[in-house]
Amino acid sequence: MVRCHINVEICATAAAVKYIAKYVYKGCDRTTLGVKNHNDKIETYVAGRYLGPIECFARLMEYPSHQEWPPITQLSVHLPGQHTVYFPDDLSPEELAAKAENARSTLMGFFAYNEAYKDGRQYLYPDFPAHFV
């Protein structure tokens, strides 16, 4: 016998389920930043997110926030030679060129693995992380 007061809430409509799930899958606050290159008039958008102090502390201490199985991995999709590369401000031009040349996205890794090995060729790109790391 349970000697306590228990609140039970019933989700009887699709709107109630949507309301509850919205906060679990919402994620962090996000923003889109526009960077203009005035030399060739190409505009690049960079997606970023804000982590508050409480979430930073929880991540540093490795506290679980919620559990999902299988884990969700964001797979990049881009045109050839247009993947995102992050680098610090203090690199020399030679180091910058080397970092840009050696940077690989998940899509490039998928193609490189399938070029070198035959055991992953039956899987499509979205299914690949479930079988290979």
Secondary structure, DSSP 8 states (H G I E B T S, - for coil): ---S--------SHHHHHHHHHHHS--SEEEEEEEEETTTTEEEEEEEEE--HHHHHHHHTT------SS---------TT-------TT--HHHHHHHHHH---HHHHHHHHHHH-STTTTS-GGGGGGT--
